[in-house]
Amino acid sequence: MKTKKIEKKAWNKLVIVNVAILVLVSVIGAMFIYMPFANKNKSLRTNILRERDKNILIGKIKALNKYLKVYDNRIPEGGSVSWLLGEISNMASKEHIEVSSKQGNPEDYGAYTKLFVIVDAVSTYSQLGRFIAEIESSEKFLKVESVNIKRMDLDEKFEKGSGKFKAFDVKANIVISTIVSKE
């Protein structure tokens, strides 16, 4: 019986030692294998999210760049007031409008300059409307800043029998601006 007891104690010690070794191996495995993998997994997930955000931002930049290219073509490079005056004169001649113009003071905006032209025109209401519409719908950025209109027959210098202008023609003072690139 003693041998059975001794064998049972030895067997219990063997089981305890095996369980202790199993627990020790499990703890070591968790510390040296699972934990670094879990941390690396979190790090990879963070990197994936960061890369996804970068890709989204790059996509937005590319989309904005397409819009900028459209507008880039509308801004003349190194344009001057003489260029602007020529454009305005061509538009006025299409509508058979007599214009006289003078240069306004340019404004500096870093890489761009805003140019102004003050135009005095004599025309009918419809000619003036078409002229302003052509300016505003120009391929280049042209903007009508202000328009002052006065009927010709209300002007004290108007002569009824002159034949050059009709009583309901208008005299307009128009301020036109554009943005030009300095490069």
Backbone bond lengths (Angstrom), bond angles and torsions (degrees), N, CA, C in turn:
res aa  C-N    CA-C-N  psi(-1)  N-CA   C-N-CA  omega(-1)  CA-C   N-CA-C  phi
1 M - - - 1.419 - - 1.526 111.64 -
2 K 1.279 114.06 -35.03 1.439 118.58 178.87 1.509 110.20 -63.52
3 T 1.256 116.91 -37.69 1.459 118.85 179.30 1.525 110.85 -66.18
4 K 1.342 115.05 -34.78 1.453 117.47 177.77 1.517 110.60 -66.90
5 K 1.317 115.99 -38.68 1.453 120.84 179.27 1.513 109.94 -67.26
6 I 1.306 116.99 -42.13 1.458 121.15 179.94 1.532 109.18 -65.85
7 E 1.322 116.09 -40.89 1.460 119.52 178.60 1.526 110.40 -65.14
8 K 1.314 117.09 -38.13 1.455 121.14 179.72 1.522 109.93 -67.77
9 K 1.339 118.47 -40.62 1.456 122.06 178.08 1.523 110.00 -65.66
10 A 1.312 116.19 -41.12 1.468 120.12 179.38 1.532 109.25 -64.88
11 W 1.313 113.37 -41.63 1.457 117.38 -179.79 1.529 109.71 -66.01
12 N 1.340 119.65 -41.50 1.472 124.15 176.78 1.526 110.72 -61.22
13 K 1.348 115.91 -42.17 1.464 119.30 178.01 1.518 110.05 -63.51
14 L 1.332 116.54 -39.96 1.455 121.59 179.91 1.534 110.46 -63.73
15 V 1.320 116.68 -42.14 1.464 121.63 178.41 1.525 109.70 -65.19
16 I 1.311 117.14 -43.49 1.471 121.30 -179.62 1.522 109.71 -64.10
17 V 1.322 117.00 -43.71 1.460 120.88 179.15 1.527 109.59 -63.55
18 N 1.331 116.92 -43.25 1.465 120.54 178.81 1.528 111.57 -63.55
19 V 1.305 117.52 -42.57 1.475 121.88 178.09 1.522 109.59 -64.42
20 A 1.341 116.61 -42.26 1.473 120.36 179.06 1.527 109.86 -63.06
21 I 1.333 116.27 -43.02 1.477 119.77 178.71 1.526 109.80 -64.54
22 L 1.318 117.93 -41.25 1.455 122.18 178.96 1.524 111.10 -62.60
23 V 1.320 117.03 -44.34 1.468 121.39 178.45 1.529 109.81 -64.66
24 L 1.330 116.74 -43.90 1.453 121.47 179.49 1.530 110.98 -61.82
25 V 1.328 116.80 -44.21 1.470 120.99 178.42 1.528 110.22 -64.76
26 S 1.327 117.09 -39.45 1.470 120.98 178.89 1.528 110.83 -63.77
27 V 1.330 117.25 -44.65 1.470 121.36 179.15 1.522 110.24 -64.19
28 I 1.320 116.93 -45.75 1.469 120.56 179.25 1.534 109.97 -63.22
29 G 1.337 116.83 -41.96 1.462 120.73 178.19 1.519 111.55 -62.02
30 A 1.315 116.64 -42.13 1.465 120.60 179.74 1.521 110.47 -65.80
31 M 1.338 116.41 -41.42 1.463 120.18 -177.80 1.524 112.52 -70.28
32 F 1.312 116.57 -43.31 1.462 119.56 -172.07 1.527 114.17 -98.45
33 I 1.316 118.18 -15.05 1.468 119.42 -178.41 1.531 110.38 -115.06
34 Y 1.334 117.69 -56.50 1.457 120.31 -173.59 1.526 112.72 -71.75
35 M 1.332 118.47 -46.30 1.468 121.40 -176.58 1.535 112.12 -61.27
36 P 1.328 119.50 -48.30 1.472 117.77 176.98 1.529 112.10 -61.64
37 F 1.328 117.10 -37.12 1.456 120.06 178.46 1.525 110.37 -65.10
38 A 1.325 117.57 -42.11 1.466 121.38 179.09 1.523 110.30 -63.77
39 N 1.354 117.79 -43.25 1.468 121.20 177.89 1.524 110.75 -64.91
40 K 1.324 115.88 -41.11 1.461 119.84 179.25 1.530 109.16 -65.46
41 N 1.315 117.79 -36.97 1.457 122.35 178.61 1.524 110.17 -62.65
42 K 1.342 117.63 -43.60 1.461 121.26 176.89 1.520 110.39 -63.34
43 S 1.319 116.91 -42.81 1.453 121.91 178.80 1.528 111.08 -62.08
44 L 1.334 116.34 -43.80 1.463 120.20 177.93 1.526 111.48 -63.57
45 R 1.314 116.28 -41.23 1.464 120.34 178.68 1.528 110.33 -62.72
46 T 1.330 116.92 -41.68 1.464 121.03 177.00 1.524 110.62 -62.81
47 N 1.346 116.82 -43.66 1.466 120.44 178.83 1.527 111.59 -63.82
48 I 1.319 116.47 -39.39 1.467 120.21 178.66 1.522 110.55 -63.42
49 L 1.319 117.65 -43.85 1.462 121.08 178.24 1.525 111.54 -64.35
50 R 1.333 116.55 -40.31 1.457 121.28 178.43 1.537 110.60 -63.29
51 E 1.328 116.83 -43.93 1.469 121.29 178.72 1.531 111.00 -65.21
52 R 1.333 116.06 -38.96 1.462 119.04 177.51 1.524 110.97 -62.40
53 D 1.333 116.93 -42.89 1.460 120.89 177.49 1.520 111.13 -63.08
54 K 1.353 116.80 -39.49 1.470 120.37 177.14 1.523 110.45 -62.26
55 N 1.330 116.78 -44.10 1.461 120.65 -179.45 1.523 111.87 -63.57
56 I 1.328 116.34 -38.72 1.464 120.38 177.03 1.521 109.65 -64.05
57 L 1.330 116.94 -44.15 1.459 121.35 179.08 1.526 111.25 -63.79
58 I 1.320 117.41 -41.93 1.467 120.87 178.02 1.526 110.01 -62.54
59 G 1.322 117.15 -40.24 1.469 120.85 177.13 1.515 111.63 -61.85
60 K 1.328 116.87 -42.16 1.463 120.52 178.54 1.523 111.10 -65.21
61 I 1.325 116.59 -40.28 1.469 120.52 179.03 1.528 110.14 -63.88
62 K 1.324 117.57 -42.76 1.466 121.08 178.65 1.524 110.60 -62.72
63 A 1.330 116.55 -40.98 1.469 119.96 179.01 1.525 110.40 -64.47
64 L 1.328 117.23 -43.75 1.461 120.39 178.24 1.519 111.18 -65.54
65 N 1.323 116.74 -35.58 1.459 120.78 179.19 1.523 110.58 -62.63
66 K 1.345 117.86 -37.15 1.462 120.69 176.94 1.520 110.18 -62.41
67 Y 1.339 116.95 -42.38 1.462 119.94 178.45 1.527 110.72 -65.41
68 L 1.323 116.65 -40.62 1.457 120.02 -179.76 1.522 111.85 -63.73
69 K 1.334 117.38 -36.44 1.459 120.11 178.48 1.519 110.72 -62.42
70 V 1.329 117.08 -37.55 1.459 120.80 177.61 1.525 109.48 -62.32
71 Y 1.324 116.38 -45.12 1.457 119.83 -178.75 1.523 112.07 -75.14
72 D 1.317 116.90 -29.65 1.458 120.94 178.28 1.524 111.07 -59.04
73 N 1.323 116.99 -37.95 1.461 120.93 179.30 1.523 111.76 -69.57
74 R 1.315 116.72 -20.89 1.469 120.47 -178.61 1.522 112.77 -87.20
75 I 1.335 116.72 -10.76 1.466 120.16 179.52 1.519 108.54 -102.45
76 P 1.329 117.50 114.99 1.469 118.99 179.90 1.524 111.11 -68.62
77 E 1.331 115.88 144.87 1.461 120.73 178.09 1.516 109.23 -92.18
78 G 1.299 115.89 128.43 1.456 121.62 174.78 1.510 113.99 61.43
79 G 1.331 117.14 22.10 1.461 120.01 178.63 1.515 110.95 -64.83
80 S 1.312 115.22 154.61 1.460 119.67 -179.93 1.520 108.84 -125.79
81 V 1.314 115.04 178.55 1.456 120.29 179.80 1.528 109.80 -64.33
82 S 1.328 117.10 -34.74 1.470 119.24 179.36 1.530 110.64 -63.36
83 W 1.334 116.87 -37.59 1.468 120.01 175.66 1.521 110.01 -61.84
84 L 1.332 116.75 -45.92 1.460 121.48 -179.52 1.530 110.60 -63.46
85 L 1.310 117.18 -42.84 1.463 120.53 178.13 1.523 110.68 -61.65
86 G 1.324 117.44 -40.76 1.458 121.30 178.05 1.523 111.85 -62.24
87 E 1.338 116.07 -43.95 1.466 120.07 178.19 1.534 110.98 -61.29
88 I 1.321 116.62 -45.09 1.465 121.10 -179.04 1.525 110.10 -64.96
89 S 1.322 117.35 -42.82 1.470 121.03 179.60 1.525 111.22 -62.35
90 N 1.331 117.37 -41.38 1.468 120.58 178.16 1.529 110.95 -62.38
91 M 1.333 116.32 -43.08 1.464 119.92 179.41 1.528 110.90 -65.13
92 A 1.329 116.84 -39.68 1.460 121.11 -179.75 1.532 110.56 -67.39
93 S 1.330 117.07 -39.21 1.464 119.10 -178.96 1.527 111.41 -67.42
94 K 1.328 117.99 -30.72 1.467 120.66 176.24 1.527 111.05 -62.18
95 E 1.313 116.22 -32.75 1.463 121.36 -179.13 1.528 112.46 -97.00
96 H 1.329 117.54 4.94 1.475 123.81 -179.81 1.527 110.80 57.66
97 I 1.326 114.58 48.38 1.461 121.19 -179.94 1.520 107.97 -110.42
98 E 1.325 115.01 134.24 1.461 120.11 174.31 1.526 108.16 -83.17
99 V 1.328 115.87 127.68 1.461 119.15 179.59 1.520 110.03 -129.98
100 S 1.306 114.23 148.62 1.459 121.54 166.07 1.518 105.26 -129.53
101 S 1.309 115.91 143.52 1.457 117.30 -173.70 1.511 111.26 -140.08
102 K 1.318 113.53 159.55 1.464 120.44 174.30 1.519 108.37 -142.92
103 Q 1.294 114.83 158.02 1.461 122.57 -175.21 1.520 110.83 -82.41
104 G 1.330 115.80 138.79 1.456 121.78 172.30 1.523 109.19 -95.16
105 N 1.309 117.07 177.21 1.464 120.89 179.86 1.524 110.81 -81.53
106 P 1.350 117.64 125.23 1.475 119.41 178.19 1.529 110.91 -70.11
107 E 1.332 115.76 150.93 1.464 122.03 177.30 1.521 108.49 -115.86
108 D 1.328 116.61 136.09 1.460 121.79 -177.73 1.520 110.10 -93.02
109 Y 1.353 116.30 129.51 1.459 122.80 177.38 1.520 110.05 -127.31
110 G 1.302 119.27 51.26 1.466 122.56 178.64 1.509 111.55 73.41
111 A 1.326 117.32 -106.16 1.471 122.14 -178.76 1.524 111.80 -80.24
112 Y 1.342 117.31 -7.65 1.458 121.67 -177.67 1.525 110.52 -125.58
113 T 1.328 114.83 158.08 1.458 121.66 175.28 1.515 107.80 -128.94
114 K 1.317 116.54 136.02 1.458 121.19 176.52 1.523 107.61 -98.30
115 L 1.338 116.17 120.64 1.459 122.36 -179.34 1.522 109.81 -103.12
116 F 1.327 116.12 145.27 1.459 122.07 179.15 1.515 109.80 -123.88
117 V 1.329 115.90 144.98 1.460 122.69 172.51 1.519 106.57 -134.63
118 I 1.324 116.68 135.81 1.456 122.05 177.05 1.520 106.79 -106.74
119 V 1.326 116.23 118.23 1.464 121.90 -174.06 1.521 109.37 -113.75
120 D 1.330 116.59 130.73 1.457 122.48 171.06 1.520 106.68 -104.96
121 A 1.323 116.62 125.96 1.461 121.05 -176.20 1.520 109.88 -132.34
122 V 1.334 115.72 147.93 1.457 122.40 174.33 1.523 106.07 -123.22
123 S 1.345 115.63 123.85 1.460 119.92 -176.63 1.518 109.85 -164.18
124 T 1.331 115.16 -176.65 1.465 119.79 170.84 1.524 107.86 -85.30
125 Y 1.334 115.80 168.15 1.467 119.40 178.50 1.530 110.77 -60.35
126 S 1.327 116.67 -43.74 1.469 119.41 -176.59 1.526 111.13 -68.08
127 Q 1.333 118.22 -39.84 1.466 119.88 176.78 1.529 110.24 -61.72
128 L 1.325 116.24 -43.39 1.458 120.98 179.80 1.528 110.48 -62.64
129 G 1.327 116.83 -42.09 1.466 120.48 178.98 1.524 111.58 -62.10
130 R 1.343 117.55 -44.51 1.462 121.11 178.73 1.528 110.84 -65.68
131 F 1.324 117.06 -37.99 1.461 121.94 178.81 1.530 110.79 -62.88
132 I 1.317 116.82 -46.85 1.469 121.03 179.30 1.530 110.32 -65.95
133 A 1.338 116.97 -39.49 1.467 120.05 178.12 1.525 110.46 -62.77
134 E 1.332 117.28 -39.57 1.466 120.25 178.96 1.532 110.99 -66.62
135 I 1.310 117.13 -38.21 1.469 120.52 177.54 1.526 109.72 -62.81
136 E 1.312 116.77 -49.92 1.463 121.40 -176.38 1.529 112.96 -67.46
137 S 1.336 118.20 -27.74 1.461 120.74 -179.16 1.526 112.15 -99.87
138 S 1.311 116.95 16.21 1.458 121.90 -179.28 1.525 111.17 -62.37
139 E 1.329 115.92 152.80 1.471 121.24 177.41 1.530 110.32 -63.38
140 K 1.294 117.25 -36.48 1.464 122.17 176.57 1.526 108.17 -88.74
141 F 1.328 115.87 159.79 1.465 120.23 178.75 1.523 109.47 -71.92
142 L 1.296 116.75 101.50 1.458 122.83 172.40 1.521 106.78 -122.20
143 K 1.307 116.01 137.91 1.460 119.74 -176.83 1.519 109.35 -134.86
144 V 1.316 115.61 134.89 1.457 121.16 173.58 1.527 106.40 -85.65
145 E 1.327 115.22 110.53 1.472 120.50 -178.07 1.526 111.51 -77.30
146 S 1.341 116.69 -42.52 1.464 119.93 179.08 1.523 109.62 -156.01
147 V 1.341 114.62 154.55 1.460 121.91 178.31 1.527 107.65 -137.65
148 N 1.313 115.62 127.97 1.466 121.37 172.95 1.519 106.86 -119.22
149 I 1.339 116.94 123.44 1.460 121.86 -175.57 1.527 109.04 -120.11
150 K 1.346 114.48 139.61 1.466 120.24 176.81 1.529 107.40 -141.52
151 R 1.329 116.86 134.19 1.463 119.44 176.76 1.514 109.77 -66.90
152 M 1.330 115.49 143.94 1.462 120.68 -176.81 1.531 112.06 -65.70
153 D 1.313 118.55 -35.85 1.467 120.19 -177.26 1.525 112.43 -71.46
154 L 1.325 117.32 -12.60 1.462 120.50 176.42 1.527 111.77 -88.29
155 D 1.326 116.63 -7.92 1.460 121.99 178.98 1.522 108.39 -83.25
156 E 1.329 117.14 134.21 1.461 120.10 -176.64 1.533 112.60 -68.64
157 K 1.331 117.60 -17.82 1.456 120.80 -179.85 1.535 112.21 -87.39
158 F 1.324 118.24 -1.37 1.454 121.39 -177.04 1.523 110.29 -73.87
159 E 1.336 116.03 131.30 1.467 122.10 177.23 1.519 107.54 -109.42
160 K 1.356 115.89 123.30 1.458 119.93 -173.92 1.520 113.09 -64.25
161 G 1.232 119.99 -38.85 1.463 121.51 -174.13 1.515 113.97 -92.81
162 S 1.316 119.54 9.14 1.464 120.30 -174.45 1.528 112.25 -68.23
163 G 1.309 119.34 -31.38 1.454 122.70 177.30 1.518 114.31 81.87
164 K 1.310 118.57 -16.10 1.464 120.42 -178.60 1.529 111.09 -72.71
165 F 1.330 116.70 -43.39 1.457 121.11 179.94 1.515 109.39 -124.16
166 K 1.321 115.39 152.79 1.467 121.71 177.44 1.523 108.49 -94.18
167 A 1.304 115.37 161.24 1.459 120.72 -176.04 1.520 112.52 -62.13
168 F 1.331 118.41 -32.75 1.457 119.80 -176.76 1.528 112.91 -97.22
169 D 1.315 117.60 10.73 1.468 119.85 171.28 1.527 107.87 -69.00
170 V 1.304 115.61 159.03 1.460 119.70 -177.36 1.519 110.63 -119.48
171 K 1.287 114.12 151.06 1.462 121.82 172.80 1.529 104.90 -109.74
172 A 1.330 115.94 123.28 1.461 119.70 -175.50 1.519 110.23 -120.99
173 N 1.306 114.96 141.12 1.456 122.26 172.40 1.527 105.21 -113.63
174 I 1.364 116.21 115.38 1.460 121.21 -173.36 1.523 109.16 -121.58
175 V 1.322 116.29 131.50 1.465 121.50 174.31 1.525 106.91 -103.20
176 I 1.335 115.42 120.57 1.458 121.72 -176.62 1.520 107.91 -119.05
177 S 1.337 116.39 138.22 1.453 120.14 -179.71 1.528 110.38 -130.38
178 T 1.324 114.98 162.44 1.462 122.50 173.36 1.519 109.01 -151.26
179 I 1.315 115.30 162.12 1.459 122.15 176.11 1.519 107.44 -109.47
180 V 1.339 117.56 129.51 1.460 121.28 176.92 1.526 108.85 -123.28
181 S 1.337 114.71 148.61 1.448 120.91 178.67 1.520 109.57 -83.52
182 K 1.320 116.56 142.68 1.474 120.34 179.74 1.514 112.44 -79.67
183 E 1.330 117.76 -17.36 1.469 121.03 -175.42 1.493 112.10 -75.99
